Amino acid sequence: MSRRDDRAERTRTELAQQTRIGEALVRGLVRAQLALALRLSVVVLVGLGGLPWLFAIAPSVGRITVFGVNLPWLLLGVVSFPFLVAVGWAYVRLAERNEQDFTDLVHRPES
């Protein structure tokens, strides 16, 4: 067994046995996932929560019609769903990237 394999095996053992190092590694992953969730929550909050503010501050924007439908109805009733799907898709992709980075860290050869 090479030195690289020894280190990878030791790291996997620390994760499995929940040692302090393994605990710190997992805590780092959980923090990264939480930070991602919070950032995307802010995107949704600003994206959807900002619309009522926009219509309150600029009432003329709320009176615009597109294809015979008032803009607020169009944005909140139709456009919001693809927006939420896109944010969900982005979350899944970025969360998987965080997990891949964690896996790469655990299996990284010692330099």
DSSP file (Angstrom, degrees, kcal/mol; ACC not computed):
  #  RESIDUE AA STRUCTURE BP1 BP2  ACC     N-H-->O    O-->H-N    N-H-->O    O-->H-N    TCO  KAPPA ALPHA  PHI   PSI    X-CA   Y-CA   Z-CA
    1    1 A M              0   0    0      0, 0.0     2,-0.0     0, 0.0     0, 0.0   0.000 360.0 360.0 360.0 133.1    0.0    0.0    0.0
    2    2 A S     >  -     0   0    0      1,-0.1     4,-2.2     4,-0.0     5,-0.1  -0.271 360.0-106.1 -81.5 169.9    1.4    3.4   -0.9
    3    3 A R  H  > S+     0   0    0      1,-0.2     4,-2.2     2,-0.2     5,-0.2   0.881 121.2  53.9 -62.6 -38.8    1.7    6.4    1.3
    4    4 A R  H  > S+     0   0    0      1,-0.2     4,-2.3     2,-0.2    -1,-0.2   0.912 109.0  48.0 -62.5 -43.7   -1.2    8.1   -0.7
    5    5 A D  H  > S+     0   0    0      1,-0.2     4,-2.5     2,-0.2    -1,-0.2   0.876 109.5  54.1 -65.1 -37.0   -3.4    5.1   -0.1
    6    6 A D  H  X S+     0   0    0     -4,-2.2     4,-2.5     2,-0.2    -2,-0.2   0.926 110.0  46.5 -61.2 -44.8   -2.5    5.1    3.6
    7    7 A R  H  X S+     0   0    0     -4,-2.2     4,-2.5     2,-0.2    -2,-0.2   0.919 113.1  48.4 -65.7 -43.8   -3.5    8.7    4.0
    8    8 A A  H  X S+     0   0    0     -4,-2.3     4,-2.4     1,-0.2    -1,-0.2   0.910 113.2  48.0 -62.7 -42.0   -6.8    8.2    2.1
    9    9 A E  H  X S+     0   0    0     -4,-2.5     4,-2.3     2,-0.2    -2,-0.2   0.899 111.0  51.0 -66.0 -39.9   -7.6    5.1    4.3
   10   10 A R  H  X S+     0   0    0     -4,-2.5     4,-2.4     2,-0.2    -2,-0.2   0.902 110.8  48.9 -63.2 -41.8   -6.7    7.1    7.5
   11   11 A T  H  X S+     0   0    0     -4,-2.5     4,-2.1     2,-0.2    -2,-0.2   0.918 111.3  49.0 -65.7 -43.0   -9.0    9.9    6.4
   12   12 A R  H  X S+     0   0    0     -4,-2.4     4,-2.7     1,-0.2    -1,-0.2   0.891 111.1  51.0 -62.7 -38.5  -11.9    7.5    5.6
   13   13 A T  H  X S+     0   0    0     -4,-2.3     4,-2.9     2,-0.2    -2,-0.2   0.912 108.4  51.3 -64.5 -42.3  -11.3    5.8    9.0
   14   14 A E  H  <>S+     0   0    0     -4,-2.4     5,-2.0     1,-0.2     4,-0.5   0.875 112.2  47.1 -63.6 -36.5  -11.5    9.2   10.8
   15   15 A L  H ><5S+     0   0    0     -4,-2.1     3,-0.7     3,-0.2    -2,-0.2   0.940 114.4  46.0 -67.7 -46.2  -14.7   10.0    9.0
   16   16 A A  H 3<5S+     0   0    0     -4,-2.7    -2,-0.2     1,-0.2    -1,-0.2   0.879 117.1  43.3 -65.0 -38.9  -16.2    6.6    9.8
   17   17 A Q  T 3<5S-     0   0    0     -4,-2.9    -1,-0.2    -5,-0.2    -2,-0.2   0.470 106.4-128.4 -87.6  -1.2  -15.1    6.7   13.5
   18   18 A Q  T < 5 +     0   0    0     -3,-0.7    -3,-0.2    -4,-0.5    -4,-0.1   0.914  43.9 171.2  55.3  49.5  -16.2   10.3   13.9
   19   19 A T     >< -     0   0    0     -5,-2.0     4,-3.0    -6,-0.1     5,-0.2  -0.194  51.8 -91.8 -75.1 178.0  -12.9   11.5   15.3
   20   20 A R  H  > S+     0   0    0      2,-0.2     4,-2.2     1,-0.2     5,-0.1   0.898 128.9  47.3 -61.1 -40.7  -12.2   15.2   15.8
   21   21 A I  H  > S+     0   0    0      2,-0.2     4,-2.3     1,-0.2    -1,-0.2   0.938 114.1  46.3 -67.3 -45.8  -10.6   15.5   12.3
   22   22 A G  H  > S+     0   0    0     -8,-0.2     4,-2.4     1,-0.2    -2,-0.2   0.897 112.3  51.7 -61.7 -39.9  -13.5   13.6   10.7
   23   23 A E  H  X S+     0   0    0     -4,-3.0     4,-2.6     1,-0.2    -1,-0.2   0.895 109.1  50.1 -62.9 -40.8  -16.0   15.7   12.6
   24   24 A A  H  X S+     0   0    0     -4,-2.2     4,-2.1     2,-0.2    -2,-0.2   0.890 110.0  50.8 -65.7 -39.7  -14.2   18.9   11.4
   25   25 A L  H  X S+     0   0    0     -4,-2.3     4,-1.8     2,-0.2    -2,-0.2   0.937 113.5  43.9 -63.0 -46.6  -14.3   17.7    7.8
   26   26 A V  H  X S+     0   0    0     -4,-2.4     4,-2.6     1,-0.2    -2,-0.2   0.899 111.3  54.4 -66.5 -40.0  -18.0   16.9    8.0
   27   27 A R  H  X S+     0   0    0     -4,-2.6     4,-2.5     1,-0.2    -1,-0.2   0.884 106.6  52.8 -60.7 -38.2  -18.7   20.2    9.8
   28   28 A G  H  X S+     0   0    0     -4,-2.1     4,-2.2     2,-0.2    -1,-0.2   0.902 109.7  47.9 -63.3 -41.7  -17.0   22.0    6.9
   29   29 A L  H  X S+     0   0    0     -4,-1.8     4,-2.4     2,-0.2    -2,-0.2   0.929 111.9  49.3 -64.3 -44.7  -19.2   20.3    4.4
   30   30 A V  H  X S+     0   0    0     -4,-2.6     4,-2.5     1,-0.2    -2,-0.2   0.906 111.3  49.8 -62.6 -41.5  -22.3   21.1    6.4
   31   31 A R  H  X S+     0   0    0     -4,-2.5     4,-2.8     2,-0.2    -1,-0.2   0.899 109.8  51.0 -64.0 -40.0  -21.3   24.7    6.7
   32   32 A A  H  X S+     0   0    0     -4,-2.2     4,-2.1     2,-0.2    -2,-0.2   0.912 112.2  46.6 -63.7 -41.6  -20.6   24.9    2.9
   33   33 A Q  H  X S+     0   0    0     -4,-2.4     4,-2.4     2,-0.2    -2,-0.2   0.894 113.2  49.2 -67.7 -39.2  -24.1   23.5    2.2
   34   34 A L  H  X S+     0   0    0     -4,-2.5     4,-2.6     2,-0.2    -2,-0.2   0.921 110.1  50.5 -65.2 -43.6  -25.7   25.8    4.7
   35   35 A A  H  X S+     0   0    0     -4,-2.8     4,-2.4     1,-0.2    -2,-0.2   0.903 111.0  49.6 -61.5 -40.8  -23.9   28.8    3.2
   36   36 A L  H  X S+     0   0    0     -4,-2.1     4,-2.4     2,-0.2     5,-0.2   0.935 111.1  49.0 -62.3 -46.6  -25.1   27.8   -0.2
   37   37 A A  H  X S+     0   0    0     -4,-2.4     4,-1.9     1,-0.2    -2,-0.2   0.902 112.3  48.5 -61.3 -41.5  -28.7   27.4    1.0
   38   38 A L  H  X S+     0   0    0     -4,-2.6     4,-2.0     2,-0.2    -1,-0.2   0.909 110.4  50.7 -66.9 -41.4  -28.6   30.8    2.6
   39   39 A R  H  X S+     0   0    0     -4,-2.4     4,-1.7     1,-0.2    -2,-0.2   0.928 113.2  44.9 -62.1 -43.9  -27.2   32.6   -0.4
   40   40 A L  H  X S+     0   0    0     -4,-2.4     4,-2.1     1,-0.2    -1,-0.2   0.815 108.7  57.4 -72.4 -27.9  -29.8   31.1   -2.7
   41   41 A S  H  X S+     0   0    0     -4,-1.9     4,-2.8    -5,-0.2    -1,-0.2   0.889 105.7  50.7 -64.1 -38.7  -32.5   31.9   -0.1
   42   42 A V  H  X S+     0   0    0     -4,-2.0     4,-2.9     2,-0.2     5,-0.3   0.889 107.5  53.7 -65.1 -38.6  -31.4   35.5   -0.4
   43   43 A V  H  X S+     0   0    0     -4,-1.7     4,-2.9     2,-0.2    -2,-0.2   0.933 112.8  43.1 -60.5 -45.3  -31.7   35.3   -4.2
   44   44 A V  H  X>S+     0   0    0     -4,-2.1     4,-3.0     2,-0.2     5,-0.8   0.913 113.7  51.6 -66.7 -42.6  -35.3   34.1   -3.9
   45   45 A L  H  X5S+     0   0    0     -4,-2.8     4,-1.3     1,-0.2     5,-0.4   0.925 116.6  39.2 -60.8 -45.5  -36.1   36.6   -1.2
   46   46 A V  H  X5S+     0   0    0     -4,-2.9     4,-1.1     3,-0.2    -2,-0.2   0.921 118.2  49.2 -70.3 -43.5  -34.8   39.5   -3.3
   47   47 A G  H  <5S+     0   0    0     -4,-2.9     4,-0.2    -5,-0.3    -2,-0.2   0.925 129.7  17.5 -64.0 -47.1  -36.2   38.1   -6.5
   48   48 A L  H ><5S+     0   0    0     -4,-3.0     3,-0.7    -5,-0.2    -3,-0.2   0.839 126.9  51.0 -95.4 -38.3  -39.7   37.4   -5.3
   49   49 A G  H 3X<S+     0   0    0     -4,-1.3     4,-0.7    -5,-0.8    -3,-0.2   0.758 104.9  59.6 -71.4 -23.8  -39.9   39.5   -2.2
   50   50 A G  H 3X S+     0   0    0     -4,-1.1     4,-2.4    -5,-0.4    -1,-0.2   0.704  88.5  74.4 -77.0 -19.1  -38.7   42.6   -4.0
   51   51 A L  H <> S+     0   0    0     -3,-0.7     4,-2.5     2,-0.2     5,-0.2   0.935  94.2  48.2 -63.6 -47.7  -41.6   42.5   -6.5
   52   52 A P  H  > S+     0   0    0      0, 0.0     4,-1.9     0, 0.0    -1,-0.2   0.896 112.4  51.3 -59.4 -36.9  -44.2   43.8   -4.0
   53   53 A W  H  X S+     0   0    0     -4,-0.7     4,-2.8     2,-0.2     5,-0.3   0.921 108.8  51.1 -63.2 -42.9  -41.8   46.6   -3.0
   54   54 A L  H  X S+     0   0    0     -4,-2.4     4,-2.8     1,-0.2     7,-0.2   0.929 111.8  46.1 -59.4 -45.6  -41.2   47.5   -6.7
   55   55 A F  H  < S+     0   0    0     -4,-2.5     7,-0.3     1,-0.2    -1,-0.2   0.804 114.4  48.6 -70.3 -28.4  -45.0   47.7   -7.3
   56   56 A A  H  < S+     0   0    0     -4,-1.9    -2,-0.2    -5,-0.2    -1,-0.2   0.883 116.8  41.0 -76.2 -39.2  -45.5   49.8   -4.1
   57   57 A I  H  < S+     0   0    0     -4,-2.8    -2,-0.2     1,-0.3    -3,-0.2   0.877 129.0  29.0 -76.0 -38.5  -42.6   52.2   -4.9
   58   58 A A    >X  +     0   0    0     -4,-2.8     3,-1.7    -5,-0.3     4,-0.9  -0.715  66.4 175.5-124.1  79.9  -43.5   52.5   -8.6
   59   59 A P  H 3> S+     0   0    0      0, 0.0     4,-0.7     0, 0.0     3,-0.2   0.773  77.0  67.3 -58.0 -26.7  -47.2   51.9   -9.0
   60   60 A S  H >4 S+     0   0    0      1,-0.2     3,-0.6     2,-0.2     4,-0.3   0.830  95.1  56.8 -64.8 -29.4  -47.0   52.7  -12.7
   61   61 A V  H X4 S+     0   0    0     -3,-1.7     3,-1.2     1,-0.2    -1,-0.2   0.873 102.3  56.2 -66.3 -36.2  -44.9   49.5  -13.2
   62   62 A G  H 3< S+     0   0    0     -4,-0.9    -1,-0.2    -7,-0.3    -2,-0.2   0.667 102.2  56.5 -69.3 -16.6  -47.8   47.6  -11.6
   63   63 A R  T << S+     0   0    0     -4,-0.7    -1,-0.2    -3,-0.6    -2,-0.2   0.477  80.0 112.6 -94.0  -2.9  -50.2   49.0  -14.3
   64   64 A I    <   -     0   0    0     -3,-1.2     7,-3.1    -4,-0.3     2,-0.4  -0.454  54.4-153.1 -68.7 140.0  -48.2   47.7  -17.2
   65   65 A T  E     -A   70   0A   0      5,-0.3     2,-0.5    -2,-0.1     5,-0.2  -0.942  10.4-167.4-117.8 141.4  -49.9   45.0  -19.2
   66   66 A V  E >  S-A   69   0A   0      3,-3.1     3,-1.7    -2,-0.4     8,-0.0  -0.989  80.4 -14.0-127.5 120.0  -48.2   42.3  -21.3
   67   67 A F  T 3  S-     0   0    0     -2,-0.5    -1,-0.1     1,-0.3     3,-0.1   0.849 130.5 -54.5  54.6  35.8  -50.4   40.3  -23.7
   68   68 A G  T 3  S+     0   0    0      1,-0.2     2,-0.4     0, 0.0    -1,-0.3   0.520 117.6 111.2  80.0   5.9  -53.4   41.6  -21.9
   69   69 A V  E <  S-A   66   0A   0     -3,-1.7    -3,-3.1     2,-0.0    -1,-0.2  -0.931  74.7-110.5-115.3 134.8  -52.2   40.5  -18.4
   70   70 A N  E  >  -A   65   0A   0     -2,-0.4     4,-2.2    -5,-0.2     3,-0.3  -0.356  27.7-122.6 -61.4 140.5  -51.1   42.9  -15.7
   71   71 A L  H  > S+     0   0    0     -7,-3.1     4,-3.0     1,-0.2     5,-0.3   0.868 108.5  55.3 -55.9 -43.1  -47.4   42.7  -15.1
   72   72 A P  H  > S+     0   0    0      0, 0.0     4,-2.8     0, 0.0     5,-0.4   0.923 110.4  46.1 -59.0 -41.9  -47.7   41.8  -11.3
   73   73 A W  H  > S+     0   0    0     -3,-0.3     4,-2.4     1,-0.2     5,-0.5   0.910 113.8  49.2 -64.7 -41.5  -49.9   38.8  -12.1
   74   74 A L  H  X>S+     0   0    0     -4,-2.2     5,-2.4     3,-0.2     4,-1.6   0.932 116.3  41.2 -63.9 -46.4  -47.6   37.7  -14.9
   75   75 A L  I  <>S+     0   0    0     -4,-3.0     5,-1.1     3,-0.2    -2,-0.2   0.937 124.6  34.4 -69.1 -47.2  -44.5   38.0  -12.7
   76   76 A L  I  <5S+     0   0    0     -4,-2.8    -3,-0.2    -5,-0.3    -2,-0.2   0.819 126.8  37.5 -80.1 -30.4  -45.9   36.5   -9.5
   77   77 A G  I  <5S+     0   0    0     -4,-2.4    -3,-0.2    -5,-0.4    -2,-0.2   0.731 133.9  11.4 -95.2 -23.2  -48.2   33.9  -11.1
   78   78 A V  I ><5S+     0   0    0     -4,-1.6     3,-0.7    -5,-0.5    -3,-0.2   0.750 125.1  45.4-121.0 -53.4  -46.3   32.7  -14.1
   79   79 A V  I 3><S+     0   0    0     -5,-2.4     4,-1.8     1,-0.2    -3,-0.2   0.765 101.1  69.4 -70.8 -25.4  -42.6   33.8  -14.1
   80   80 A S  H 3><S+     0   0    0     -5,-1.1     4,-2.5    -6,-0.3    -1,-0.2   0.853  93.9  56.5 -64.0 -33.4  -42.1   32.9  -10.4
   81   81 A F  H <> S+     0   0    0     -3,-0.7     4,-2.3     2,-0.2    -1,-0.2   0.947 108.4  43.4 -69.2 -48.6  -42.3   29.2  -11.0
   82   82 A P  H  > S+     0   0    0      0, 0.0     4,-2.5     0, 0.0    -1,-0.2   0.879 113.7  54.9 -61.8 -33.6  -39.6   28.9  -13.7
   83   83 A F  H  X S+     0   0    0     -4,-1.8     4,-2.3     2,-0.2    -2,-0.2   0.936 109.7  45.4 -61.3 -46.8  -37.5   31.2  -11.4
   84   84 A L  H  X S+     0   0    0     -4,-2.5     4,-2.4     2,-0.2    -1,-0.2   0.874 112.3  51.3 -66.1 -37.2  -37.9   28.8   -8.5
   85   85 A V  H  X S+     0   0    0     -4,-2.3     4,-2.6     2,-0.2    -1,-0.2   0.913 110.3  49.7 -64.6 -41.9  -37.2   25.8  -10.6
   86   86 A A  H  X S+     0   0    0     -4,-2.5     4,-2.5     2,-0.2    -2,-0.2   0.903 111.3  48.1 -64.0 -41.4  -34.0   27.5  -11.9
   87   87 A V  H  X S+     0   0    0     -4,-2.3     4,-2.5     2,-0.2    -1,-0.2   0.910 112.5  49.4 -65.6 -41.1  -32.9   28.3   -8.3
   88   88 A G  H  X S+     0   0    0     -4,-2.4     4,-2.3     2,-0.2    -2,-0.2   0.908 111.2  49.1 -62.6 -42.3  -33.6   24.7   -7.3
   89   89 A W  H  X S+     0   0    0     -4,-2.6     4,-2.4     1,-0.2    -2,-0.2   0.920 111.6  49.3 -62.6 -44.3  -31.6   23.4  -10.2
   90   90 A A  H  X S+     0   0    0     -4,-2.5     4,-2.7     1,-0.2     5,-0.2   0.900 109.7  52.5 -62.2 -40.6  -28.7   25.7   -9.3
   91   91 A Y  H  X S+     0   0    0     -4,-2.5     4,-3.0     2,-0.2     5,-0.3   0.938 109.7  47.6 -61.2 -46.9  -28.9   24.6   -5.7
   92   92 A V  H  X S+     0   0    0     -4,-2.3     4,-2.4     1,-0.2    -2,-0.2   0.933 113.9  47.2 -61.6 -45.8  -28.7   20.9   -6.6
   93   93 A R  H  X S+     0   0    0     -4,-2.4     4,-1.8     1,-0.2    -1,-0.2   0.929 116.4  43.3 -61.4 -46.1  -25.8   21.5   -9.0
   94   94 A L  H  X S+     0   0    0     -4,-2.7     4,-2.2     2,-0.2    -2,-0.2   0.863 112.9  52.0 -70.9 -35.4  -23.8   23.6   -6.5
   95   95 A A  H  X S+     0   0    0     -4,-3.0     4,-2.2    -5,-0.2    -1,-0.2   0.903 109.7  49.8 -66.2 -40.2  -24.6   21.2   -3.6
   96   96 A E  H  X S+     0   0    0     -4,-2.4     4,-2.3    -5,-0.3    -2,-0.2   0.873 109.0  52.7 -64.9 -35.8  -23.3   18.3   -5.7
   97   97 A R  H  X S+     0   0    0     -4,-1.8     4,-2.7     2,-0.2    -2,-0.2   0.908 107.8  51.2 -65.1 -41.0  -20.2   20.3   -6.5
   98   98 A N  H  X S+     0   0    0     -4,-2.2     4,-2.2     1,-0.2    -2,-0.2   0.923 111.5  47.6 -59.6 -43.5  -19.6   20.9   -2.7
   99   99 A E  H  X S+     0   0    0     -4,-2.2     4,-2.5     2,-0.2    -2,-0.2   0.879 111.4  50.2 -66.6 -37.2  -20.0   17.2   -2.1
  100  100 A Q  H  X S+     0   0    0     -4,-2.3     4,-2.9     2,-0.2    -2,-0.2   0.904 109.5  51.0 -66.7 -40.5  -17.6   16.4   -4.9
  101  101 A D  H  X S+     0   0    0     -4,-2.7     4,-2.2     2,-0.2    -2,-0.2   0.896 110.7  49.7 -61.3 -39.5  -15.1   18.9   -3.5
  102  102 A F  H  X S+     0   0    0     -4,-2.2     4,-2.3     2,-0.2    -2,-0.2   0.926 111.6  47.9 -64.0 -45.2  -15.4   17.2   -0.1
  103  103 A T  H  X S+     0   0    0     -4,-2.5     4,-2.3     1,-0.2    -2,-0.2   0.912 111.6  50.2 -62.5 -43.0  -14.9   13.8   -1.7
  104  104 A D  H  X S+     0   0    0     -4,-2.9     4,-0.7     1,-0.2    -1,-0.2   0.884 109.7  51.7 -62.4 -37.8  -11.8   15.1   -3.6
  105  105 A L  H >< S+     0   0    0     -4,-2.2     3,-0.5     1,-0.2    -2,-0.2   0.910 111.0  47.2 -64.2 -42.6  -10.5   16.5   -0.4
  106  106 A V  H 3< S+     0   0    0     -4,-2.3    -2,-0.2     1,-0.2    -1,-0.2   0.877 120.7  37.3 -67.3 -37.7  -10.9   13.2    1.4
  107  107 A H  H 3< S+     0   0    0     -4,-2.3    -1,-0.2    -5,-0.2    -2,-0.2   0.370  86.7 127.4 -97.5   4.9   -9.3   11.2   -1.4
  108  108 A R    <<  -     0   0    0     -4,-0.7     2,-0.1    -3,-0.5     3,-0.1  -0.380  63.2-118.1 -65.1 133.9   -6.6   13.8   -2.3
  109  109 A P        -     0   0    0      0, 0.0     2,-0.3     0, 0.0    -1,-0.1  -0.430  33.5-100.8 -70.6 149.2   -3.1   12.5   -2.4
  110  110 A E              0   0    0      1,-0.1  -106,-0.1    -2,-0.1  -107,-0.0  -0.516 360.0 360.0 -71.4 132.2   -0.7   13.9    0.1
  111  111 A S              0   0    0     -2,-0.3    -1,-0.1    -3,-0.1  -107,-0.0   0.447 360.0 360.0 -90.9 360.0    1.6   16.5   -1.5
